[in-house]
Amino acid sequence: MTIRLRLFALAGIFAVLLASCGPQTAPVSTAIPTPAATPISRAPEIRFALIGEVTDVNVWALFDAKGYSYNNYAVRNEYWPRLYRLSIPGRQFEPMAASGIPSPVQREGNFFTATVPLRPDLTWTDGSPFTAEDVAFTVNTALSFQLGFDWRDFYNPDYLDRAEVVDAQTVKFFFKKQPNVGVWQYGALQGPIVQKAYWSEKVTDPAALLPPNDLASQIERLKVKVDDLQQKVNALNLSIASAPMTSAEAQRAQAALTRQQNDLNEANNDLAKAQSNFDNAMNAAHESLYALDDTDEPTLGNWIPAGQDNGAWINKANPAFPFGEPKFDRAVYHVYQNQGEGFDAFQSNKVDEYLSPAGIQPVDATLFNDKNLMRSSNRNAEFLVFNQSDPQLADGVLRKAFGCSLNGIFSENLIVATNPLNSFIQSKESFWYTVDGILPCGGLNNLARLLKSVEILKTAGYSWDSEPTSDNPGKGIKSPSGEYLPPITLLSRERDPGFPTDAYGTPGIVEKQMNYLGISVNWQTADAQNVNYAVFSSHQYDMAILGWRLGEYPGYLCDWFGGGNPFGYNGDLLKSQCEALNSTSDLDRARKQAYEIQSILAQDLPFIPLYSGVTYDAYRNINYPFDSVPGGLSGIYGAPSLAVPASQ
């Protein structure tokens, strides 16, 4: 499991970020992960540095907001199996506790269903077999308690109704509505699974605190009643305000309005009371669930909890090697109070790897020997965003010329903390990435790109008082109708001490490229709140530089550019492709739709991808079978199962 992702805008937006009955023909590995046939020489331990604290929480709290922390995940997240996982570093969807691929999702009565075959060879650490009972129990418990955070991301109650046991090695999922790949392969199929035999009796008392089912039904009925009464009140208000009435009619209308308003107030009070009762009961059930003792809980992962030693948290390798054989007998997590202590421990060879949510900051990377650093693209990406409600910027030719001039410019100007982007999905995301999504003018030097941009504009009918040349920028650019282009406002965020310094050169680079084309740019900075408001509320801007933290499933492309998007982009072809992506649970079909979406975006360029961030990770005495991984080693919590002693 990778570090929890949250979609964010540099303007201060934080959010995140979704069936077909056809056969799934995507290149999903169907082989059951088994231990290597020949013995592997293992080292005694791999040592990690964590900054902060590790808290003792059970699995229900861990994957909910109550117990989540980076350190808790680093130590514990490999204790439990998932049905499927994403391979490292390629991020290919592959079986873990499942055997082969899931069945196609199909309509069954009022539900959409699919089955998953399970591996018959897996056992929990107490020796009992892993079965469909464990899967169904976990899913249904998460749903009945309405657990949030990662539990909700995996087992989304908006889609998932329940799971049922077909037989010991087959589990069946029931969806309320047709799931897509984001909900199915990148959701429910990658959720953690606990042992039913251990937990079923323990959760009985917390479950008794759950709100009664009829209370939830009552709330839904009250919501309908409130909505109906509100519509009646609105209609009466409109009638009184707009329709001519005699004095008697007005009195009757006002009396009717008063009655309806009183009924509405009463219904709202009833709804608020019912909702409060529901929330109080649910909160009590949650607290009881989170407080359950998990001593001697059977697990089923590559690592088994082995307690603490002098303040360090210890995991030992599962001798059954259910999902491949680690090259270390133990993983030891040393906890330090601050970054300086962690760095000192690394430099003193007290730990083999330094872990933190964002890796090592670029400014600190210089403290480490290059051979001890892994440099990986992370999922923080910056884009040049256009307000296409502006007729000038709604012209795709102008955006294409901008995209051409900017493609590759950041590889020449931003050195340390960024990787240039030439598409809407990073090339390292090999399953979803397509070369058909690459921006125009790739592979050219800056002068060639600028001259090509001029050619693009000239071909479309743009002209200049003084045309740009290899020696001089253009002046007085005119639209195909002969009107001078007005200055363009470029909005960017004010300098933030926590933001990479290099990124603040971005607006200047954009301004310089556009100035060459003869376009005057008015660069303005604002705080996060004002950038947020300008782009997503008032729409009083021309261009803005925004950033997001991108998810592994590319559904965010449709979140950005689908119907009702805040950027004024109207692409009918893209809309149809997004509708197809959001309604298929076929992985191969979803990938084809993602390819089409990238190709359309590369042509229309409602945004221009600029660059992604870089994560630096420091390690010593160990090696990895890859030189980089999306999100960095910190994003996969050091991947102790994949690390190899440097002597091998």
C-alpha positions in Angstrom: 0.0 0.0 0.0 1.4 3.4 -0.9 1.3 6.5 1.3 -2.2 7.8 1.6 -2.9 10.3 -1.2 -4.8 13.5 -1.0 -5.5 15.6 -4.2 -4.5 19.2 -3.5 -4.2 22.5 -5.3 -1.3 24.8 -4.6 -4.1 27.4 -4.3 -5.0 25.7 -1.1 -7.5 23.1 -2.5 -7.4 19.8 -0.6 -9.4 16.9 -1.7 -8.9 13.6 -3.3 -9.7 11.7 -5.7 -14.2 6.0 -10.7 -19.0 -1.8 -15.3 -18.8 -3.6 -18.0 -19.7 -7.3 -18.3 -17.1 -7.9 -21.0 -14.0 -10.1 -20.2 -11.1 -8.4 -18.5 -8.1 -8.9 -20.9 -5.7 -6.4 -19.3 -2.2 -7.7 -18.7 -2.9 -8.6 -15.1 -0.5 -11.1 -13.6 -2.5 -14.2 -12.7 0.3 -16.2 -11.1 0.0 -16.9 -7.4 3.0 -15.3 -5.6 5.0 -18.2 -4.2 8.3 -18.4 -2.4 11.5 -18.8 -4.5 12.4 -22.4 -5.1 16.0 -21.9 -4.0 17.1 -20.7 -0.5 18.0 -17.0 -0.2 20.8 -15.7 2.0 19.1 -13.3 4.5 20.6 -10.7 6.7 19.6 -10.3 10.4 17.8 -7.0 10.1 16.9 -3.9 8.2 16.8 -0.7 10.3 14.6 2.3 9.6 14.5 5.8 11.2 11.1 7.3 11.9 10.4 10.8 13.1 7.8 11.3 15.8 6.0 8.5 17.5 4.3 5.1 16.8 1.1 4.6 18.7 -0.5 1.3 19.7 -3.7 1.1 17.7 -5.8 -1.8 16.5 -6.5 -2.5 12.8 -10.0 -0.8 12.9 -8.5 2.5 14.2 -5.3 2.2 12.0 -7.1 2.4 8.7 -9.5 5.1 10.0 -8.7 8.7 10.9 -8.5 7.7 14.6 -5.3 5.7 14.3 -3.8 6.9 11.0 -0.3 8.2 11.0 2.6 7.8 8.6 4.6 6.0 11.3 1.8 3.7 12.2 1.4 2.7 8.6 5.1 2.2 8.1 5.3 -0.3 11.0 2.0 -2.1 10.6 0.5 -1.8 7.1 2.0 -5.2 5.9 0.4 -7.3 8.7 -2.8 -8.0 6.7 -3.4 -9.4 3.3 -5.2 -7.7 0.3 -6.9 -9.6 -2.5 -4.8 -7.7 -5.1 -2.0 -5.1 -5.0 0.0 -2.9 -7.3 3.4 -4.2 -8.2 6.5 -2.2 -7.3 7.9 -0.4 -9.1 5.7 -0.9 -12.2 2.3 -0.5 -10.4 0.7 -3.3 -12.3 -2.5 -4.7 -10.8 -1.8 -8.3 -9.7 -3.2 -11.0 -7.3 -2.0 -11.1 -3.7 -4.4 -13.3 -1.7 -6.6 -13.8 -4.7 -6.1 -16.6 -7.2 -6.3 -15.2 -10.8 -8.6 -12.3 -11.8 -12.0 -11.5 -10.5 -15.1 -12.4 -12.6 -16.6 -9.6 -14.7 -19.1 -7.4 -12.9 -22.6 -8.3 -14.0 -26.2 -7.2 -13.3 -28.0 -9.5 -10.8 -31.4 -8.3 -9.8 -31.1 -5.0 -8.0 -27.3 -5.4 -7.7 -24.1 -5.6 -9.7 -22.1 -8.6 -8.6 -18.6 -10.1 -9.1 -16.8 -13.0 -7.5 -13.1 -13.4 -6.5 -11.3 -16.7 -6.2 -8.9 -17.0 -3.3 -5.6 -18.8 -2.9 -6.1 -22.1 -1.1 -2.6 -22.2 0.4 -2.7 -19.2 2.7 -2.9 -19.6 6.5 -3.0 -17.0 9.3 -0.2 -17.0 11.9 -2.3 -19.1 14.2 -2.3 -21.9 11.5 -6.0 -21.5 10.5 -6.8 -21.2 6.8 -7.5 -17.9 5.0 -11.1 -18.1 3.6 -13.9 -16.2 2.1 -15.4 -15.9 5.6 -12.5 -13.5 6.5 -13.1 -11.4 3.4 -16.9 -11.1 3.9 -16.6 -10.4 7.6 -14.1 -7.6 7.0 -16.1 -5.9 4.3 -19.4 -6.1 6.1 -17.9 -4.9 9.4 -16.4 -1.9 7.7 -19.7 -1.1 6.1 -21.9 -1.7 9.1 -19.7 0.6 11.2 -19.5 3.2 8.4 -15.8 3.4 8.9 -14.1 6.3 7.2 -10.7 7.3 5.9 -9.0 4.4 4.1 -11.7 1.9 5.1 -14.2 4.1 3.2 -11.8 4.5 0.2 -11.5 0.7 0.0 -15.0 -0.4 0.9 -17.1 2.6 -0.4 -20.6 2.4 1.0 -21.9 4.7 -1.8 -21.3 1.7 -4.1 -20.7 -1.5 -2.0 -23.7 -3.1 -0.3 -22.1 -6.3 1.1 -19.9 -9.3 0.5 -21.0 -12.9 0.8 -19.4 -16.3 1.0 -19.9 -18.5 -2.0 -17.6 -21.2 -0.7 -14.3 -21.4 1.2 -12.3 -20.1 -1.7 -14.8 -17.8 -3.4 -16.2 -14.4 -2.2 -19.0 -12.5 -3.9 -19.3 -8.7 -3.8 -22.7 -6.9 -4.2 -22.7 -3.3 -5.4 -25.7 -0.9 -5.3 -24.7 0.6 -8.6 -22.3 -0.2 -11.3 -18.7 0.2 -10.0 -15.8 1.5 -12.1 -12.2 0.6 -11.9 -11.5 3.2 -9.2 -14.2 1.6 -6.9 -13.4 -2.0 -7.8 -9.8 -2.8 -8.8 -8.3 0.3 -7.1 -10.8 0.2 -4.2 -12.4 -2.9 -2.7 -10.0 -5.4 -4.2 -7.0 -3.7 -2.4 -8.6 -3.3 1.0 -7.0 -5.0 4.1 -8.6 -8.2 5.4 -8.7 -9.4 9.0 -9.4 -12.8 10.5 -13.1 -13.4 11.3 -12.4 -16.0 14.0 -10.4 -13.6 16.1 -12.6 -10.5 15.6 -16.2 -11.6 15.2 -16.9 -12.1 18.9 -14.9 -9.0 19.9 -16.9 -6.7 17.7 -20.2 -7.8 19.2 -20.3 -5.3 22.0 -19.3 -2.3 19.7 -21.9 -3.5 17.2 -24.6 -3.4 19.9 -24.0 0.4 20.2 -24.7 1.0 16.5 -27.7 3.1 15.7 -30.8 1.0 14.9 -31.6 0.5 11.3 -35.0 2.2 11.6 -33.3 5.4 12.7 -31.4 5.5 9.4 -34.7 4.9 7.6 -36.3 7.7 9.7 -33.6 10.1 8.7 -34.1 9.4 5.0 -37.8 9.9 5.3 -37.3 13.2 7.2 -34.9 14.4 4.5 -37.6 13.7 1.9 -40.2 15.5 4.0 -37.9 18.5 4.6 -37.2 18.8 0.9 -40.9 18.6 0.0 -41.8 21.2 2.6 -39.0 23.5 1.5 -40.3 23.4 -2.1 -43.8 24.3 -0.9 -42.4 27.2 1.1 -40.4 28.4 -1.8 -43.4 28.2 -4.1 -45.6 30.2 -1.7 -42.9 32.9 -1.2 -42.6 33.2 -5.0 -46.3 33.5 -5.4 -46.7 36.1 -2.7 -43.8 38.1 -4.2 -44.8 38.0 -7.8 -48.6 37.4 -8.2 -51.1 40.3 -7.9 -53.4 39.5 -4.9 -56.4 41.0 -3.2 -56.0 41.8 0.5 -58.0 38.6 1.4 -55.9 36.5 -1.0 -52.7 37.8 0.5 -53.9 37.1 4.0 -54.8 33.5 3.0 -51.5 33.0 1.2 -49.6 34.4 4.2 -51.5 32.1 6.5 -50.7 29.1 4.3 -47.0 30.2 4.2 -46.9 30.4 8.0 -48.4 26.9 8.4 -45.9 25.5 5.8 -43.0 27.3 7.5 -44.0 25.9 10.9 -44.2 22.4 9.4 -40.8 22.9 7.8 -39.3 24.1 11.1 -40.8 21.1 12.9 -39.5 18.7 10.3 -36.0 20.3 10.4 -36.0 20.0 14.2 -37.0 16.3 14.0 -34.3 15.7 11.4 -31.7 17.4 13.5 -32.7 15.4 16.5 -32.7 12.1 14.6 -29.3 12.9 13.0 -27.8 13.8 16.4 -29.0 10.5 17.9 -27.6 8.6 14.9 -24.2 10.4 15.1 -24.0 9.9 18.9 -24.6 6.2 18.6 -22.2 5.8 15.7 -19.5 7.7 17.6 -20.0 5.5 20.6 -19.7 2.4 18.5 -16.6 3.7 16.8 -14.9 4.5 20.1 -15.7 1.0 21.4 -14.4 -0.6 18.2 -11.2 1.4 18.2 -10.5 0.5 21.9 -10.7 -3.3 21.4 -7.7 -5.2 22.5 -5.7 -6.9 19.7 -3.3 -8.9 21.7 -2.2 -12.0 19.8 -4.2 -11.1 16.7 -3.5 -13.5 13.9 -2.1 -11.8 10.9 -1.2 -12.8 7.3 1.4 -10.7 5.7 5.1 -10.7 5.0 5.8 -9.3 8.5 4.6 -10.2 12.0 4.6 -7.8 15.0 7.3 -8.7 17.5 7.0 -6.0 20.1 9.4 -3.4 21.2 13.1 -3.4 22.1 14.6 -0.3 23.8 12.0 1.9 22.2 12.3 0.5 18.7 9.4 -1.3 17.1 10.2 -4.8 15.7 8.6 -6.8 13.0 9.9 -10.3 12.1 9.6 -12.0 8.7 6.6 -14.4 8.4 8.3 -17.8 8.1 5.5 -18.9 5.8 6.6 -16.3 3.2 3.0 -15.9 1.9 3.8 -13.1 -0.5 7.5 -13.6 -1.3 10.5 -14.0 0.9 12.0 -10.9 2.6 15.8 -10.8 2.6 15.9 -9.8 6.3 14.9 -11.7 9.4 13.7 -8.5 11.1 12.6 -5.0 10.3 13.5 -2.6 13.1 11.9 0.9 13.4 13.9 3.3 15.5 11.9 6.4 16.5 13.6 9.8 16.8 12.1 13.1 18.1 13.2 15.3 15.1 14.8 15.3 11.7 18.2 16.2 13.0 18.3 13.1 15.3 17.2 10.9 12.4 19.9 12.3 10.1 22.5 11.8 12.8 21.5 8.2 13.2 21.8 7.6 9.5 25.2 9.3 9.2 26.3 7.2 12.3 25.2 4.0 10.6 22.7 3.3 13.3 19.9 2.9 10.7 19.8 1.8 7.1 17.1 4.0 5.8 15.5 7.3 6.7 11.7 7.4 6.4 9.4 10.4 6.4 6.1 11.2 4.5 7.8 13.4 1.9 11.2 11.8 1.9 14.2 14.1 2.3 13.7 17.8 1.3 15.9 18.8 -1.7 17.8 21.3 0.4 18.8 18.4 2.8 19.6 16.0 0.0 23.0 17.6 -0.3 23.9 16.3 3.1 23.9 12.7 1.7 26.2 10.9 -0.6 24.7 10.5 -4.1 25.1 6.7 -3.9 22.9 6.7 -0.8 20.1 8.6 -2.5 17.2 7.5 -4.6 15.6 10.2 -6.7 12.0 9.5 -7.7 9.2 11.5 -9.2 6.4 12.0 -6.7 2.8 12.6 -7.3 2.9 16.4 -6.8 2.4 17.9 -10.2 2.0 21.5 -11.4 -0.1 22.7 -14.3 -0.7 26.0 -16.2 -4.5 26.4 -16.0 -6.6 28.4 -18.4 -9.9 30.2 -17.8 -11.7 29.1 -21.0 -14.7 31.3 -20.3 -12.3 34.0 -21.7 -12.9 33.8 -25.5 -9.2 34.5 -26.1 -8.0 31.6 -24.0 -10.8 29.3 -25.3 -8.9 29.3 -28.6 -7.2 25.9 -28.7 -4.6 27.2 -31.2 -3.3 29.7 -28.7 -3.1 27.0 -25.9 -1.3 24.7 -28.3 1.3 27.3 -29.1 1.8 27.9 -25.4 2.1 24.1 -24.8 4.7 23.8 -27.5 6.8 26.7 -26.1 6.7 25.2 -22.6 7.2 21.5 -23.4 10.6 20.7 -21.9 11.4 24.2 -20.7 11.5 23.1 -17.1 14.2 20.4 -17.7 16.4 23.3 -18.8 15.5 25.7 -16.0 14.4 23.9 -12.8 17.2 21.7 -11.7 16.9 20.1 -8.2 13.4 19.5 -7.1 11.4 18.8 -10.2 10.9 16.4 -13.2 9.5 18.0 -16.3 6.1 16.7 -17.4 5.2 16.3 -21.1 1.8 14.6 -20.5 -1.1 14.5 -18.0 0.1 11.1 -16.6 3.7 10.5 -15.6 5.6 8.0 -17.8 6.5 6.0 -14.8 2.8 5.1 -14.4 3.4 2.5 -17.1 0.0 0.9 -17.1 -2.0 4.1 -17.7 0.6 6.2 -19.7 0.5 6.5 -23.5 2.8 8.2 -25.9 -0.3 9.5 -27.6 -0.8 11.9 -24.7 2.5 13.7 -25.1 2.4 17.4 -25.6 3.4 19.0 -29.0 7.0 19.9 -29.8 8.7 17.2 -27.7 12.4 16.7 -28.3 13.1 20.2 -29.6 15.4 22.8 -28.0 13.9 26.0 -26.7 14.6 28.1 -29.8 13.1 25.4 -32.0 10.0 25.2 -29.8 9.5 28.9 -29.9 9.8 29.1 -33.6 7.4 26.1 -33.9 5.0 28.0 -31.7 5.2 31.0 -34.0 4.4 28.7 -37.0 1.4 27.3 -35.2 0.0 30.7 -34.6 0.8 32.0 -38.1 -0.9 29.0 -39.7 -4.1 29.8 -37.7 -4.1 33.5 -38.8 -2.3 35.2 -36.0 0.1 38.1 -37.0 2.5 40.6 -35.4 3.6 44.1 -35.9 7.1 42.6 -35.5 7.2 38.8 -35.9 9.3 36.8 -33.5 12.6 35.7 -34.9 15.5 33.6 -33.6 17.1 36.9 -32.4 14.2 39.0 -31.3 10.8 38.5 -29.5 7.6 39.4 -31.2 5.7 42.6 -30.7 2.1 43.5 -31.3 0.5 40.1 -31.7 -3.0 40.2 -33.4 -5.7 37.6 -33.4 -7.0 36.1 -36.7 -9.6 38.9 -36.7 -6.9 41.5 -36.6 -7.4 42.6 -33.0 -4.5 43.1 -30.7 -4.4 40.5 -27.9 -4.8 42.2 -24.5 -2.4 41.4 -21.7 -2.9 38.1 -19.9 -3.0 37.9 -16.2 -1.0 35.0 -14.7 -2.0 34.2 -11.1 0.4 32.3 -8.8 0.7 31.6 -5.1 2.8 33.7 -2.9 6.1 32.3 -1.6 5.6 29.7 1.1 8.5 28.6 3.3 7.4 25.0 2.9 7.3 25.1 -0.9 10.3 24.2 -3.1 12.2 27.3 -3.9 12.7 26.4 -7.6 8.9 26.4 -8.2 8.8 30.1 -7.6 10.7 30.6 -10.9 7.8 29.0 -12.8 5.7 32.1 -13.4 8.8 34.0 -14.6 9.6 31.2 -17.1 6.0 31.1 -18.4 6.1 34.9 -18.7 9.4 34.9 -20.6 8.1 32.3 -23.1 4.9 34.2 -23.8 6.7 37.5 -24.1 8.8 36.0 -26.9 5.5 35.3 -28.7 4.6 38.9 -28.3 2.1 38.3 -25.5 2.2 40.7 -22.6 1.8 38.9 -19.2 0.7 40.5 -16.0 2.0 38.3 -13.3 0.2 38.6 -10.0 0.7 36.7 -6.7 -1.9 36.0 -4.0 -2.3 33.9 -0.9 -3.7 30.5 -1.2 -7.2 31.5 -0.2 -7.4 34.2 -2.9 -6.0 32.0 -5.6 -8.5 29.4 -4.6 -11.4 31.9 -4.8 -10.3 33.4 -8.1 -10.0 30.0 -9.9 -12.8 28.0 -8.4 -15.4 30.6 -7.4 -15.2 34.1 -9.0 -13.3 32.9 -12.1 -11.7 36.3 -12.3 -8.4 35.2 -13.7 -6.8 34.4 -17.1 -4.2 31.8 -16.3 -3.1 30.3 -13.0 -0.4 27.9 -11.9 -1.9 25.2 -9.7 -0.7 21.9 -8.3 -2.3 18.6 -7.4 -1.3 15.4 -5.7 -2.3 12.8 -8.2 -3.9 9.5 -7.5 -2.8 6.2 -9.0 -6.1 5.8 -10.8 -6.4 8.5 -13.4 -10.1 9.3 -12.7 -8.9 12.7 -11.6 -8.7 13.7 -15.3 -12.5 13.4 -15.5 -12.9 15.1 -12.2 -11.0 18.1 -13.6 -12.6 18.2 -17.1 -15.9 16.5 -16.9 -19.3 18.2 -17.0 -19.7 21.3 -14.9 -15.9 21.7 -14.4 -14.8 25.1 -13.0 -12.4 25.8 -15.8 -14.9 26.5 -18.6 -13.7 23.6 -20.7 -16.3 22.1 -22.9 -15.2 19.0 -24.8 -18.0 16.8 -25.9 -15.6 14.0 -27.1 -13.8 14.0 -23.7 -17.2 14.0 -21.9 -18.2 10.8 -23.7 -14.8 9.2 -23.0 -15.1 10.1 -19.3 -18.6 8.7 -19.1 -17.2 5.4 -20.5 -14.3 5.5 -18.1 -16.6 6.1 -15.1 -19.0 3.3 -16.0 -16.6 0.4 -16.7 -15.1 -2.1 -14.3 -13.1 -3.8 -17.1 -9.5 -2.9 -16.4 -8.4 -3.2 -20.0 -11.3 -1.1 -21.3 -10.6 1.5 -18.7 -7.0 1.8 -19.8 -8.1 2.3 -23.4 -10.4 5.0 -22.3 -7.6 6.6 -20.3 -5.4 6.5 -23.4 -8.2 8.3 -25.4 -8.6 10.9 -22.7 -4.9 11.7 -22.6 -4.8 12.0 -26.4 -7.8 14.4 -26.4 -6.2 16.5 -23.6 -2.9 16.6 -25.5 -4.7 18.1 -28.4 -7.1 20.5 -26.6 -4.7 21.4 -23.7 -7.2 22.8 -21.2 -4.2 22.6 -18.8 -0.5 22.5 -19.7 1.5 20.0 -17.6 4.6 21.6 -16.3 6.5 19.4 -13.9 6.2 16.9 -11.0 8.0 17.1 -7.7 10.9 14.8 -6.7 11.2 12.7 -3.6 14.7 11.9 -2.3 15.2 8.9 -0.1 18.4 8.0 1.8 19.5 4.4 2.4 22.8 2.6 3.1 23.9 -1.0 3.6 21.0 -2.1 1.4 19.9 -2.1 -2.3 16.7 -2.2 -4.2 15.9 -4.0 -7.5 14.9 -0.7 -9.0 16.4 2.8 -9.3 13.2 4.8 -8.7 9.6 4.2 -7.9 6.6 6.6 -8.3 6.2 8.5 -5.0 9.6 7.4 -3.8 10.6 4.8 -1.2 8.9 6.9 1.5 5.7 6.5 -0.4 5.9 2.7 0.0 7.2 2.9 3.6 10.7 1.7 2.6 9.4 -1.6 1.0 11.3 -3.8 3.5 10.1 -6.9 1.6 12.0 -5.8 -1.5 15.2 -4.5 0.1 18.3 -6.6 -0.4 21.5 -6.5 1.8 24.2 -4.6 0.0 26.5 -7.6 0.2 24.2 -9.6 -2.2 
